[in-house]
Amino acid sequence: MYIVLQQTDQYQYEVIDGQQRLVTLSIIVLAAMKAIKNLIDRGEEVDENNERYAELIKYFVGGKNLVSLRVVSKLYLNRNTSWY
């Protein structure tokens, strides 16, 4: 499985090929996050699962803005993105 990227800035890349693969991987990560959240809600290994949940957010969803403390997404749609 390949994803082709083109660097547009020092830390920014544009997806040339593989957008559907990234969407699929994102769905898998979101499903894992939901499963972990369900475990937390049931009281199972709450501390450990909170840590797992936070790590998934940090590595796959985005990091927190130090000023607003809101999660900043790692993936953005650009103006050329179209869905069929």
mmCIF file of the N, C-alpha and C atoms, coordinates in Angstrom:
data_MODEL
# 
_entry.id   MODEL 
# 
loop_
_atom_site.group_PDB 
_atom_site.id 
_atom_site.type_symbol 
_atom_site.label_atom_id 
_atom_site.label_alt_id 
_atom_site.label_comp_id 
_atom_site.label_asym_id 
_atom_site.label_entity_id 
_atom_site.label_seq_id 
_atom_site.pdbx_PDB_ins_code 
_atom_site.Cartn_x 
_atom_site.Cartn_y 
_atom_site.Cartn_z 
_atom_site.occupancy 
_atom_site.B_iso_or_equiv 
_atom_site.pdbx_formal_charge 
_atom_site.auth_seq_id 
_atom_site.auth_comp_id 
_atom_site.auth_asym_id 
_atom_site.auth_atom_id 
_atom_site.pdbx_PDB_model_num 
ATOM 1   N N  . MET A 1 1  ? 0.851   -1.163 0.000  1.00 0.00 ? 1  MET A N  1 
ATOM 2   C CA . MET A 1 1  ? 0.000   0.000  0.000  1.00 0.00 ? 1  MET A CA 1 
ATOM 3   C C  . MET A 1 1  ? 0.903   1.235  0.000  1.00 0.00 ? 1  MET A C  1 
ATOM 4   N N  . TYR A 1 2  ? 0.648   2.141  -0.911 1.00 0.00 ? 2  TYR A N  1 
ATOM 5   C CA . TYR A 1 2  ? 1.443   3.353  -1.018 1.00 0.00 ? 2  TYR A CA 1 
ATOM 6   C C  . TYR A 1 2  ? 0.571   4.588  -0.924 1.00 0.00 ? 2  TYR A C  1 
ATOM 7   N N  . ILE A 1 3  ? 1.165   5.644  -0.409 1.00 0.00 ? 3  ILE A N  1 
ATOM 8   C CA . ILE A 1 3  ? 0.547   6.966  -0.396 1.00 0.00 ? 3  ILE A CA 1 
ATOM 9   C C  . ILE A 1 3  ? 1.611   7.914  -0.955 1.00 0.00 ? 3  ILE A C  1 
ATOM 10  N N  . VAL A 1 4  ? 1.252   8.658  -1.992 1.00 0.00 ? 4  VAL A N  1 
ATOM 11  C CA . VAL A 1 4  ? 2.196   9.571  -2.630 1.00 0.00 ? 4  VAL A CA 1 
ATOM 12  C C  . VAL A 1 4  ? 1.890   10.986 -2.145 1.00 0.00 ? 4  VAL A C  1 
ATOM 13  N N  . LEU A 1 5  ? 2.917   11.643 -1.609 1.00 0.00 ? 5  LEU A N  1 
ATOM 14  C CA . LEU A 1 5  ? 2.770   12.988 -1.065 1.00 0.00 ? 5  LEU A CA 1 
ATOM 15  C C  . LEU A 1 5  ? 3.683   13.956 -1.799 1.00 0.00 ? 5  LEU A C  1 
ATOM 16  N N  . GLN A 1 6  ? 3.266   15.216 -1.830 1.00 0.00 ? 6  GLN A N  1 
ATOM 17  C CA . GLN A 1 6  ? 4.109   16.283 -2.353 1.00 0.00 ? 6  GLN A CA 1 
ATOM 18  C C  . GLN A 1 6  ? 4.256   17.324 -1.259 1.00 0.00 ? 6  GLN A C  1 
ATOM 19  N N  . GLN A 1 7  ? 5.485   17.650 -0.906 1.00 0.00 ? 7  GLN A N  1 
ATOM 20  C CA . GLN A 1 7  ? 5.716   18.625 0.154  1.00 0.00 ? 7  GLN A CA 1 
ATOM 21  C C  . GLN A 1 7  ? 5.362   20.022 -0.352 1.00 0.00 ? 7  GLN A C  1 
ATOM 22  N N  . THR A 1 8  ? 4.513   20.727 0.427  1.00 0.00 ? 8  THR A N  1 
ATOM 23  C CA . THR A 1 8  ? 4.095   22.073 0.050  1.00 0.00 ? 8  THR A CA 1 
ATOM 24  C C  . THR A 1 8  ? 4.691   23.132 0.968  1.00 0.00 ? 8  THR A C  1 
ATOM 25  N N  . ASP A 1 9  ? 5.112   22.728 2.135  1.00 0.00 ? 9  ASP A N  1 
ATOM 26  C CA . ASP A 1 9  ? 5.722   23.624 3.115  1.00 0.00 ? 9  ASP A CA 1 
ATOM 27  C C  . ASP A 1 9  ? 6.618   22.754 3.985  1.00 0.00 ? 9  ASP A C  1 
ATOM 28  N N  . GLN A 1 10 ? 7.299   23.352 4.942  1.00 0.00 ? 10 GLN A N  1 
ATOM 29  C CA . GLN A 1 10 ? 8.240   22.592 5.751  1.00 0.00 ? 10 GLN A CA 1 
ATOM 30  C C  . GLN A 1 10 ? 7.587   21.381 6.411  1.00 0.00 ? 10 GLN A C  1 
ATOM 31  N N  . TYR A 1 11 ? 6.387   21.545 6.960  1.00 0.00 ? 11 TYR A N  1 
ATOM 32  C CA . TYR A 1 11 ? 5.707   20.443 7.651  1.00 0.00 ? 11 TYR A CA 1 
ATOM 33  C C  . TYR A 1 11 ? 4.354   20.124 7.030  1.00 0.00 ? 11 TYR A C  1 
ATOM 34  N N  . GLN A 1 12 ? 4.129   20.532 5.805  1.00 0.00 ? 12 GLN A N  1 
ATOM 35  C CA . GLN A 1 12 ? 2.845   20.276 5.161  1.00 0.00 ? 12 GLN A CA 1 
ATOM 36  C C  . GLN A 1 12 ? 3.051   19.509 3.858  1.00 0.00 ? 12 GLN A C  1 
ATOM 37  N N  . TYR A 1 13 ? 2.135   18.576 3.624  1.00 0.00 ? 13 TYR A N  1 
ATOM 38  C CA . TYR A 1 13 ? 2.197   17.750 2.434  1.00 0.00 ? 13 TYR A CA 1 
ATOM 39  C C  . TYR A 1 13 ? 0.815   17.685 1.805  1.00 0.00 ? 13 TYR A C  1 
ATOM 40  N N  . GLU A 1 14 ? 0.794   17.505 0.501  1.00 0.00 ? 14 GLU A N  1 
ATOM 41  C CA . GLU A 1 14 ? -0.450  17.323 -0.223 1.00 0.00 ? 14 GLU A CA 1 
ATOM 42  C C  . GLU A 1 14 ? -0.492  15.884 -0.704 1.00 0.00 ? 14 GLU A C  1 
ATOM 43  N N  . VAL A 1 15 ? -1.653  15.252 -0.580 1.00 0.00 ? 15 VAL A N  1 
ATOM 44  C CA . VAL A 1 15 ? -1.795  13.868 -1.013 1.00 0.00 ? 15 VAL A CA 1 
ATOM 45  C C  . VAL A 1 15 ? -2.004  13.858 -2.524 1.00 0.00 ? 15 VAL A C  1 
ATOM 46  N N  . ILE A 1 16 ? -1.097  13.217 -3.227 1.00 0.00 ? 16 ILE A N  1 
ATOM 47  C CA . ILE A 1 16 ? -1.194  13.087 -4.682 1.00 0.00 ? 16 ILE A CA 1 
ATOM 48  C C  . ILE A 1 16 ? -1.971  11.815 -5.020 1.00 0.00 ? 16 ILE A C  1 
ATOM 49  N N  . ASP A 1 17 ? -1.661  10.740 -4.323 1.00 0.00 ? 17 ASP A N  1 
ATOM 50  C CA . ASP A 1 17 ? -2.355  9.466  -4.528 1.00 0.00 ? 17 ASP A CA 1 
ATOM 51  C C  . ASP A 1 17 ? -2.466  8.766  -3.184 1.00 0.00 ? 17 ASP A C  1 
ATOM 52  N N  . GLY A 1 18 ? -3.636  8.236  -2.879 1.00 0.00 ? 18 GLY A N  1 
ATOM 53  C CA . GLY A 1 18 ? -3.824  7.494  -1.644 1.00 0.00 ? 18 GLY A CA 1 
ATOM 54  C C  . GLY A 1 18 ? -4.833  8.113  -0.695 1.00 0.00 ? 18 GLY A C  1 
ATOM 55  N N  . GLN A 1 19 ? -5.612  9.086  -1.192 1.00 0.00 ? 19 GLN A N  1 
ATOM 56  C CA . GLN A 1 19 ? -6.583  9.739  -0.323 1.00 0.00 ? 19 GLN A CA 1 
ATOM 57  C C  . GLN A 1 19 ? -7.590  8.729  0.239  1.00 0.00 ? 19 GLN A C  1 
ATOM 58  N N  . GLN A 1 20 ? -8.065  7.808  -0.577 1.00 0.00 ? 20 GLN A N  1 
ATOM 59  C CA . GLN A 1 20 ? -9.031  6.812  -0.106 1.00 0.00 ? 20 GLN A CA 1 
ATOM 60  C C  . GLN A 1 20 ? -8.402  5.911  0.961  1.00 0.00 ? 20 GLN A C  1 
ATOM 61  N N  . ARG A 1 21 ? -7.132  5.584  0.822  1.00 0.00 ? 21 ARG A N  1 
ATOM 62  C CA . ARG A 1 21 ? -6.442  4.776  1.836  1.00 0.00 ? 21 ARG A CA 1 
ATOM 63  C C  . ARG A 1 21 ? -6.363  5.531  3.161  1.00 0.00 ? 21 ARG A C  1 
ATOM 64  N N  . LEU A 1 22 ? -6.088  6.833  3.090  1.00 0.00 ? 22 LEU A N  1 
ATOM 65  C CA . LEU A 1 22 ? -6.036  7.638  4.311  1.00 0.00 ? 22 LEU A CA 1 
ATOM 66  C C  . LEU A 1 22 ? -7.409  7.717  4.981  1.00 0.00 ? 22 LEU A C  1 
ATOM 67  N N  . VAL A 1 23 ? -8.453  7.829  4.189  1.00 0.00 ? 23 VAL A N  1 
ATOM 68  C CA . VAL A 1 23 ? -9.805  7.863  4.748  1.00 0.00 ? 23 VAL A CA 1 
ATOM 69  C C  . VAL A 1 23 ? -10.106 6.546  5.449  1.00 0.00 ? 23 VAL A C  1 
ATOM 70  N N  . THR A 1 24 ? -9.756  5.432  4.817  1.00 0.00 ? 24 THR A N  1 
ATOM 71  C CA . THR A 1 24 ? -9.998  4.111  5.410  1.00 0.00 ? 24 THR A CA 1 
ATOM 72  C C  . THR A 1 24 ? -9.232  3.959  6.720  1.00 0.00 ? 24 THR A C  1 
ATOM 73  N N  . LEU A 1 25 ? -7.970  4.357  6.731  1.00 0.00 ? 25 LEU A N  1 
ATOM 74  C CA . LEU A 1 25 ? -7.182  4.283  7.967  1.00 0.00 ? 25 LEU A CA 1 
ATOM 75  C C  . LEU A 1 25 ? -7.778  5.185  9.046  1.00 0.00 ? 25 LEU A C  1 
ATOM 76  N N  . SER A 1 26 ? -8.275  6.341  8.659  1.00 0.00 ? 26 SER A N  1 
ATOM 77  C CA . SER A 1 26 ? -8.906  7.256  9.622  1.00 0.00 ? 26 SER A CA 1 
ATOM 78  C C  . SER A 1 26 ? -10.146 6.624  10.241 1.00 0.00 ? 26 SER A C  1 
ATOM 79  N N  . ILE A 1 27 ? -10.929 5.942  9.439  1.00 0.00 ? 27 ILE A N  1 
ATOM 80  C CA . ILE A 1 27 ? -12.136 5.270  9.941  1.00 0.00 ? 27 ILE A CA 1 
ATOM 81  C C  . ILE A 1 27 ? -11.750 4.174  10.937 1.00 0.00 ? 27 ILE A C  1 
ATOM 82  N N  . ILE A 1 28 ? -10.692 3.436  10.644 1.00 0.00 ? 28 ILE A N  1 
ATOM 83  C CA . ILE A 1 28 ? -10.232 2.383  11.555 1.00 0.00 ? 28 ILE A CA 1 
ATOM 84  C C  . ILE A 1 28 ? -9.793  2.991  12.887 1.00 0.00 ? 28 ILE A C  1 
ATOM 85  N N  . VAL A 1 29 ? -9.044  4.083  12.843 1.00 0.00 ? 29 VAL A N  1 
ATOM 86  C CA . VAL A 1 29 ? -8.593  4.738  14.075 1.00 0.00 ? 29 VAL A CA 1 
ATOM 87  C C  . VAL A 1 29 ? -9.788  5.257  14.866 1.00 0.00 ? 29 VAL A C  1 
ATOM 88  N N  . LEU A 1 30 ? -10.754 5.868  14.187 1.00 0.00 ? 30 LEU A N  1 
ATOM 89  C CA . LEU A 1 30 ? -11.948 6.366  14.882 1.00 0.00 ? 30 LEU A CA 1 
ATOM 90  C C  . LEU A 1 30 ? -12.736 5.219  15.522 1.00 0.00 ? 30 LEU A C  1 
ATOM 91  N N  . ALA A 1 31 ? -12.812 4.080  14.853 1.00 0.00 ? 31 ALA A N  1 
ATOM 92  C CA . ALA A 1 31 ? -13.498 2.913  15.421 1.00 0.00 ? 31 ALA A CA 1 
ATOM 93  C C  . ALA A 1 31 ? -12.765 2.410  16.668 1.00 0.00 ? 31 ALA A C  1 
ATOM 94  N N  . ALA A 1 32 ? -11.444 2.391  16.618 1.00 0.00 ? 32 ALA A N  1 
ATOM 95  C CA . ALA A 1 32 ? -10.657 1.987  17.794 1.00 0.00 ? 32 ALA A CA 1 
ATOM 96  C C  . ALA A 1 32 ? -10.883 2.956  18.940 1.00 0.00 ? 32 ALA A C  1 
ATOM 97  N N  . MET A 1 33 ? -10.926 4.256  18.627 1.00 0.00 ? 33 MET A N  1 
ATOM 98  C CA . MET A 1 33 ? -11.167 5.260  19.661 1.00 0.00 ? 33 MET A CA 1 
ATOM 99  C C  . MET A 1 33 ? -12.540 5.071  20.300 1.00 0.00 ? 33 MET A C  1 
ATOM 100 N N  . LYS A 1 34 ? -13.539 4.769  19.485 1.00 0.00 ? 34 LYS A N  1 
ATOM 101 C CA . LYS A 1 34 ? -14.887 4.546  20.015 1.00 0.00 ? 34 LYS A CA 1 
ATOM 102 C C  . LYS A 1 34 ? -14.914 3.317  20.919 1.00 0.00 ? 34 LYS A C  1 
ATOM 103 N N  . ALA A 1 35 ? -14.224 2.251  20.509 1.00 0.00 ? 35 ALA A N  1 
ATOM 104 C CA . ALA A 1 35 ? -14.174 1.037  21.328 1.00 0.00 ? 35 ALA A CA 1 
ATOM 105 C C  . ALA A 1 35 ? -13.496 1.314  22.666 1.00 0.00 ? 35 ALA A C  1 
ATOM 106 N N  . ILE A 1 36 ? -12.416 2.078  22.641 1.00 0.00 ? 36 ILE A N  1 
ATOM 107 C CA . ILE A 1 36 ? -11.718 2.415  23.885 1.00 0.00 ? 36 ILE A CA 1 
ATOM 108 C C  . ILE A 1 36 ? -12.602 3.298  24.757 1.00 0.00 ? 36 ILE A C  1 
ATOM 109 N N  . LYS A 1 37 ? -13.302 4.248  24.150 1.00 0.00 ? 37 LYS A N  1 
ATOM 110 C CA . LYS A 1 37 ? -14.211 5.122  24.900 1.00 0.00 ? 37 LYS A CA 1 
ATOM 111 C C  . LYS A 1 37 ? -15.314 4.293  25.565 1.00 0.00 ? 37 LYS A C  1 
ATOM 112 N N  . ASN A 1 38 ? -15.824 3.285  24.875 1.00 0.00 ? 38 ASN A N  1 
ATOM 113 C CA . ASN A 1 38 ? -16.841 2.398  25.457 1.00 0.00 ? 38 ASN A CA 1 
ATOM 114 C C  . ASN A 1 38 ? -16.288 1.646  26.669 1.00 0.00 ? 38 ASN A C  1 
ATOM 115 N N  . LEU A 1 39 ? -15.031 1.207  26.590 1.00 0.00 ? 39 LEU A N  1 
ATOM 116 C CA . LEU A 1 39 ? -14.405 0.538  27.731 1.00 0.00 ? 39 LEU A CA 1 
ATOM 117 C C  . LEU A 1 39 ? -14.287 1.490  28.917 1.00 0.00 ? 39 LEU A C  1 
ATOM 118 N N  . ILE A 1 40 ? -13.916 2.736  28.635 1.00 0.00 ? 40 ILE A N  1 
ATOM 119 C CA . ILE A 1 40 ? -13.807 3.750  29.694 1.00 0.00 ? 40 ILE A CA 1 
ATOM 120 C C  . ILE A 1 40 ? -15.168 3.968  30.340 1.00 0.00 ? 40 ILE A C  1 
ATOM 121 N N  . ASP A 1 41 ? -16.196 4.099  29.520 1.00 0.00 ? 41 ASP A N  1 
ATOM 122 C CA . ASP A 1 41 ? -17.553 4.331  30.029 1.00 0.00 ? 41 ASP A CA 1 
ATOM 123 C C  . ASP A 1 41 ? -18.056 3.170  30.885 1.00 0.00 ? 41 ASP A C  1 
ATOM 124 N N  . ARG A 1 42 ? -17.571 1.942  30.589 1.00 0.00 ? 42 ARG A N  1 
ATOM 125 C CA . ARG A 1 42 ? -17.960 0.770  31.387 1.00 0.00 ? 42 ARG A CA 1 
ATOM 126 C C  . ARG A 1 42 ? -17.078 0.595  32.615 1.00 0.00 ? 42 ARG A C  1 
ATOM 127 N N  . GLY A 1 43 ? -16.066 1.469  32.757 1.00 0.00 ? 43 GLY A N  1 
ATOM 128 C CA . GLY A 1 43 ? -15.203 1.413  33.932 1.00 0.00 ? 43 GLY A CA 1 
ATOM 129 C C  . GLY A 1 43 ? -14.082 0.401  33.844 1.00 0.00 ? 43 GLY A C  1 
ATOM 130 N N  . GLU A 1 44 ? -13.754 -0.056 32.646 1.00 0.00 ? 44 GLU A N  1 
ATOM 131 C CA . GLU A 1 44 ? -12.706 -1.054 32.470 1.00 0.00 ? 44 GLU A CA 1 
ATOM 132 C C  . GLU A 1 44 ? -11.355 -0.369 32.240 1.00 0.00 ? 44 GLU A C  1 
ATOM 133 N N  . GLU A 1 45 ? -10.394 -0.649 33.111 1.00 0.00 ? 45 GLU A N  1 
ATOM 134 C CA . GLU A 1 45 ? -9.033  -0.112 33.010 1.00 0.00 ? 45 GLU A CA 1 
ATOM 135 C C  . GLU A 1 45 ? -9.066  1.362  32.616 1.00 0.00 ? 45 GLU A C  1 
ATOM 136 N N  . VAL A 1 46 ? -9.780  2.157  33.391 1.00 0.00 ? 46 VAL A N  1 
ATOM 137 C CA . VAL A 1 46 ? -10.054 3.548  33.037 1.00 0.00 ? 46 VAL A CA 1 
ATOM 138 C C  . VAL A 1 46 ? -8.780  4.357  32.799 1.00 0.00 ? 46 VAL A C  1 
ATOM 139 N N  . ASP A 1 47 ? -7.831  4.299  33.713 1.00 0.00 ? 47 ASP A N  1 
ATOM 140 C CA . ASP A 1 47 ? -6.600  5.082  33.550 1.00 0.00 ? 47 ASP A CA 1 
ATOM 141 C C  . ASP A 1 47 ? -5.819  4.666  32.304 1.00 0.00 ? 47 ASP A C  1 
ATOM 142 N N  . GLU A 1 48 ? -5.657  3.369  32.122 1.00 0.00 ? 48 GLU A N  1 
ATOM 143 C CA . GLU A 1 48 ? -4.910  2.869  30.967 1.00 0.00 ? 48 GLU A CA 1 
ATOM 144 C C  . GLU A 1 48 ? -5.618  3.205  29.661 1.00 0.00 ? 48 GLU A C  1 
ATOM 145 N N  . ASN A 1 49 ? -6.940  3.042  29.635 1.00 0.00 ? 49 ASN A N  1 
ATOM 146 C CA . ASN A 1 49 ? -7.686  3.321  28.410 1.00 0.00 ? 49 ASN A CA 1 
ATOM 147 C C  . ASN A 1 49 ? -7.766  4.821  28.120 1.00 0.00 ? 49 ASN A C  1 
ATOM 148 N N  . ASN A 1 50 ? -7.797  5.653  29.147 1.00 0.00 ? 50 ASN A N  1 
ATOM 149 C CA . ASN A 1 50 ? -7.715  7.103  28.919 1.00 0.00 ? 50 ASN A CA 1 
ATOM 150 C C  . ASN A 1 50 ? -6.380  7.460  28.277 1.00 0.00 ? 50 ASN A C  1 
ATOM 151 N N  . GLU A 1 51 ? -5.316  6.803  28.720 1.00 0.00 ? 51 GLU A N  1 
ATOM 152 C CA . GLU A 1 51 ? -3.997  7.046  28.134 1.00 0.00 ? 51 GLU A CA 1 
ATOM 153 C C  . GLU A 1 51 ? -3.952  6.581  26.682 1.00 0.00 ? 51 GLU A C  1 
ATOM 154 N N  . ARG A 1 52 ? -4.521  5.399  26.409 1.00 0.00 ? 52 ARG A N  1 
ATOM 155 C CA . ARG A 1 52 ? -4.579  4.895  25.030 1.00 0.00 ? 52 ARG A CA 1 
ATOM 156 C C  . ARG A 1 52 ? -5.349  5.869  24.135 1.00 0.00 ? 52 ARG A C  1 
ATOM 157 N N  . TYR A 1 53 ? -6.481  6.334  24.631 1.00 0.00 ? 53 TYR A N  1 
ATOM 158 C CA . TYR A 1 53 ? -7.333  7.261  23.888 1.00 0.00 ? 53 TYR A CA 1 
ATOM 159 C C  . TYR A 1 53 ? -6.565  8.549  23.577 1.00 0.00 ? 53 TYR A C  1 
ATOM 160 N N  . ALA A 1 54 ? -5.878  9.089  24.569 1.00 0.00 ? 54 ALA A N  1 
ATOM 161 C CA . ALA A 1 54 ? -5.108  10.326 24.387 1.00 0.00 ? 54 ALA A CA 1 
ATOM 162 C C  . ALA A 1 54 ? -3.978  10.134 23.376 1.00 0.00 ? 54 ALA A C  1 
ATOM 163 N N  . GLU A 1 55 ? -3.324  8.978  23.413 1.00 0.00 ? 55 GLU A N  1 
ATOM 164 C CA . GLU A 1 55 ? -2.238  8.714  22.466 1.00 0.00 ? 55 GLU A CA 1 
ATOM 165 C C  . GLU A 1 55 ? -2.765  8.593  21.039 1.00 0.00 ? 55 GLU A C  1 
ATOM 166 N N  . LEU A 1 56 ? -3.930  7.961  20.864 1.00 0.00 ? 56 LEU A N  1 
ATOM 167 C CA . LEU A 1 56 ? -4.518  7.881  19.525 1.00 0.00 ? 56 LEU A CA 1 
ATOM 168 C C  . LEU A 1 56 ? -4.830  9.271  18.989 1.00 0.00 ? 56 LEU A C  1 
ATOM 169 N N  . ILE A 1 57 ? -5.360  10.125 19.843 1.00 0.00 ? 57 ILE A N  1 
ATOM 170 C CA . ILE A 1 57 ? -5.638  11.500 19.416 1.00 0.00 ? 57 ILE A CA 1 
ATOM 171 C C  . ILE A 1 57 ? -4.342  12.194 19.010 1.00 0.00 ? 57 ILE A C  1 
ATOM 172 N N  . LYS A 1 58 ? -3.333  12.077 19.845 1.00 0.00 ? 58 LYS A N  1 
ATOM 173 C CA . LYS A 1 58 ? -2.065  12.768 19.601 1.00 0.00 ? 58 LYS A CA 1 
ATOM 174 C C  . LYS A 1 58 ? -1.394  12.320 18.302 1.00 0.00 ? 58 LYS A C  1 
ATOM 175 N N  . TYR A 1 59 ? -1.362  11.011 18.057 1.00 0.00 ? 59 TYR A N  1 
ATOM 176 C CA . TYR A 1 59 ? -0.619  10.499 16.914 1.00 0.00 ? 59 TYR A CA 1 
ATOM 177 C C  . TYR A 1 59 ? -1.411  10.462 15.615 1.00 0.00 ? 59 TYR A C  1 
ATOM 178 N N  . PHE A 1 60 ? -2.725  10.267 15.697 1.00 0.00 ? 60 PHE A N  1 
ATOM 179 C CA . PHE A 1 60 ? -3.498  10.079 14.472 1.00 0.00 ? 60 PHE A CA 1 
ATOM 180 C C  . PHE A 1 60 ? -4.481  11.204 14.167 1.00 0.00 ? 60 PHE A C  1 
ATOM 181 N N  . VAL A 1 61 ? -4.980  11.889 15.168 1.00 0.00 ? 61 VAL A N  1 
ATOM 182 C CA . VAL A 1 61 ? -5.977  12.932 14.940 1.00 0.00 ? 61 VAL A CA 1 
ATOM 183 C C  . VAL A 1 61 ? -5.309  14.294 14.887 1.00 0.00 ? 61 VAL A C  1 
ATOM 184 N N  . GLY A 1 62 ? -4.557  14.630 15.892 1.00 0.00 ? 62 GLY A N  1 
ATOM 185 C CA . GLY A 1 62 ? -3.875  15.920 15.919 1.00 0.00 ? 62 GLY A CA 1 
ATOM 186 C C  . GLY A 1 62 ? -3.416  16.259 17.313 1.00 0.00 ? 62 GLY A C  1 
ATOM 187 N N  . GLY A 1 63 ? -2.702  17.353 17.426 1.00 0.00 ? 63 GLY A N  1 
ATOM 188 C CA . GLY A 1 63 ? -2.206  17.808 18.712 1.00 0.00 ? 63 GLY A CA 1 
ATOM 189 C C  . GLY A 1 63 ? -3.022  18.978 19.214 1.00 0.00 ? 63 GLY A C  1 
ATOM 190 N N  . LYS A 1 64 ? -2.790  19.339 20.449 1.00 0.00 ? 64 LYS A N  1 
ATOM 191 C CA . LYS A 1 64 ? -3.515  20.463 21.034 1.00 0.00 ? 64 LYS A CA 1 
ATOM 192 C C  . LYS A 1 64 ? -2.789  21.770 20.766 1.00 0.00 ? 64 LYS A C  1 
ATOM 193 N N  . ASN A 1 65 ? -3.562  22.778 20.420 1.00 0.00 ? 65 ASN A N  1 
ATOM 194 C CA . ASN A 1 65 ? -3.044  24.130 20.299 1.00 0.00 ? 65 ASN A CA 1 
ATOM 195 C C  . ASN A 1 65 ? -2.734  24.617 21.703 1.00 0.00 ? 65 ASN A C  1 
ATOM 196 N N  . LEU A 1 66 ? -1.558  25.129 21.924 1.00 0.00 ? 66 LEU A N  1 
ATOM 197 C CA . LEU A 1 66 ? -1.146  25.520 23.277 1.00 0.00 ? 66 LEU A CA 1 
ATOM 198 C C  . LEU A 1 66 ? -1.922  26.712 23.814 1.00 0.00 ? 66 LEU A C  1 
ATOM 199 N N  . VAL A 1 67 ? -2.507  27.527 22.954 1.00 0.00 ? 67 VAL A N  1 
ATOM 200 C CA . VAL A 1 67 ? -3.270  28.686 23.405 1.00 0.00 ? 67 VAL A CA 1 
ATOM 201 C C  . VAL A 1 67 ? -4.719  28.298 23.703 1.00 0.00 ? 67 VAL A C  1 
ATOM 202 N N  . SER A 1 68 ? -5.379  27.667 22.734 1.00 0.00 ? 68 SER A N  1 
ATOM 203 C CA . SER A 1 68 ? -6.802  27.354 22.889 1.00 0.00 ? 68 SER A CA 1 
ATOM 204 C C  . SER A 1 68 ? -7.050  26.008 23.566 1.00 0.00 ? 68 SER A C  1 
ATOM 205 N N  . LEU A 1 69 ? -6.030  25.140 23.601 1.00 0.00 ? 69 LEU A N  1 
ATOM 206 C CA . LEU A 1 69 ? -6.135  23.775 24.120 1.00 0.00 ? 69 LEU A CA 1 
ATOM 207 C C  . LEU A 1 69 ? -7.142  22.933 23.340 1.00 0.00 ? 69 LEU A C  1 
ATOM 208 N N  . ARG A 1 70 ? -7.429  23.340 22.114 1.00 0.00 ? 70 ARG A N  1 
ATOM 209 C CA . ARG A 1 70 ? -8.296  22.560 21.223 1.00 0.00 ? 70 ARG A CA 1 
ATOM 210 C C  . ARG A 1 70 ? -7.415  21.692 20.333 1.00 0.00 ? 70 ARG A C  1 
ATOM 211 N N  . VAL A 1 71 ? -7.936  20.534 19.939 1.00 0.00 ? 71 VAL A N  1 
ATOM 212 C CA . VAL A 1 71 ? -7.188  19.635 19.072 1.00 0.00 ? 71 VAL A CA 1 
ATOM 213 C C  . VAL A 1 71 ? -7.143  20.220 17.663 1.00 0.00 ? 71 VAL A C  1 
ATOM 214 N N  . VAL A 1 72 ? -5.941  20.302 17.107 1.00 0.00 ? 72 VAL A N  1 
ATOM 215 C CA . VAL A 1 72 ? -5.736  20.790 15.752 1.00 0.00 ? 72 VAL A CA 1 
ATOM 216 C C  . VAL A 1 72 ? -5.528  19.571 14.854 1.00 0.00 ? 72 VAL A C  1 
ATOM 217 N N  . SER A 1 73 ? -6.376  19.417 13.861 1.00 0.00 ? 73 SER A N  1 
ATOM 218 C CA . SER A 1 73 ? -6.356  18.253 12.988 1.00 0.00 ? 73 SER A CA 1 
ATOM 219 C C  . SER A 1 73 ? -5.065  18.161 12.184 1.00 0.00 ? 73 SER A C  1 
ATOM 220 N N  . LYS A 1 74 ? -4.633  16.928 11.957 1.00 0.00 ? 74 LYS A N  1 
ATOM 221 C CA . LYS A 1 74 ? -3.452  16.697 11.126 1.00 0.00 ? 74 LYS A CA 1 
ATOM 222 C C  . LYS A 1 74 ? -3.810  16.635 9.652  1.00 0.00 ? 74 LYS A C  1 
ATOM 223 N N  . LEU A 1 75 ? -5.075  16.345 9.340  1.00 0.00 ? 75 LEU A N  1 
ATOM 224 C CA . LEU A 1 75 ? -5.511  16.236 7.947  1.00 0.00 ? 75 LEU A CA 1 
ATOM 225 C C  . LEU A 1 75 ? -6.531  17.315 7.628  1.00 0.00 ? 75 LEU A C  1 
ATOM 226 N N  . TYR A 1 76 ? -6.381  17.925 6.468  1.00 0.00 ? 76 TYR A N  1 
ATOM 227 C CA . TYR A 1 76 ? -7.310  18.949 5.996  1.00 0.00 ? 76 TYR A CA 1 
ATOM 228 C C  . TYR A 1 76 ? -7.663  18.673 4.552  1.00 0.00 ? 76 TYR A C  1 
ATOM 229 N N  . LEU A 1 77 ? -8.892  18.979 4.177  1.00 0.00 ? 77 LEU A N  1 
ATOM 230 C CA . LEU A 1 77 ? -9.262  18.939 2.769  1.00 0.00 ? 77 LEU A CA 1 
ATOM 231 C C  . LEU A 1 77 ? -8.788  20.225 2.130  1.00 0.00 ? 77 LEU A C  1 
ATOM 232 N N  . ASN A 1 78 ? -8.255  20.128 0.918  1.00 0.00 ? 78 ASN A N  1 
ATOM 233 C CA . ASN A 1 78 ? -7.852  21.346 0.233  1.00 0.00 ? 78 ASN A CA 1 
ATOM 234 C C  . ASN A 1 78 ? -8.917  21.753 -0.772 1.00 0.00 ? 78 ASN A C  1 
ATOM 235 N N  . ARG A 1 79 ? -8.726  22.877 -1.421 1.00 0.00 ? 79 ARG A N  1 
ATOM 236 C CA . ARG A 1 79 ? -9.750  23.391 -2.336 1.00 0.00 ? 79 ARG A CA 1 
ATOM 237 C C  . ARG A 1 79 ? -9.921  22.512 -3.563 1.00 0.00 ? 79 ARG A C  1 
ATOM 238 N N  . ASN A 1 80 ? -8.950  21.669 -3.872 1.00 0.00 ? 80 ASN A N  1 
ATOM 239 C CA . ASN A 1 80 ? -9.031  20.798 -5.056 1.00 0.00 ? 80 ASN A CA 1 
ATOM 240 C C  . ASN A 1 80 ? -9.642  19.441 -4.754 1.00 0.00 ? 80 ASN A C  1 
ATOM 241 N N  . THR A 1 81 ? -9.973  19.198 -3.502 1.00 0.00 ? 81 THR A N  1 
ATOM 242 C CA . THR A 1 81 ? -10.524 17.903 -3.119 1.00 0.00 ? 81 THR A CA 1 
ATOM 243 C C  . THR A 1 81 ? -11.965 17.794 -3.583 1.00 0.00 ? 81 THR A C  1 
ATOM 244 N N  . SER A 1 82 ? -12.272 16.710 -4.222 1.00 0.00 ? 82 SER A N  1 
ATOM 245 C CA . SER A 1 82 ? -13.659 16.481 -4.647 1.00 0.00 ? 82 SER A CA 1 
ATOM 246 C C  . SER A 1 82 ? -14.043 15.053 -4.300 1.00 0.00 ? 82 SER A C  1 
ATOM 247 N N  . TRP A 1 83 ? -15.276 14.863 -3.960 1.00 0.00 ? 83 TRP A N  1 
ATOM 248 C CA . TRP A 1 83 ? -15.794 13.545 -3.601 1.00 0.00 ? 83 TRP A CA 1 
ATOM 249 C C  . TRP A 1 83 ? -16.803 13.142 -4.653 1.00 0.00 ? 83 TRP A C  1 
ATOM 250 N N  . TYR A 1 84 ? -16.677 11.931 -5.130 1.00 0.00 ? 84 TYR A N  1 
ATOM 251 C CA . TYR A 1 84 ? -17.584 11.441 -6.163 1.00 0.00 ? 84 TYR A CA 1 
ATOM 252 C C  . TYR A 1 84 ? -18.551 10.452 -5.597 1.00 0.00 ? 84 TYR A C  1 
# 
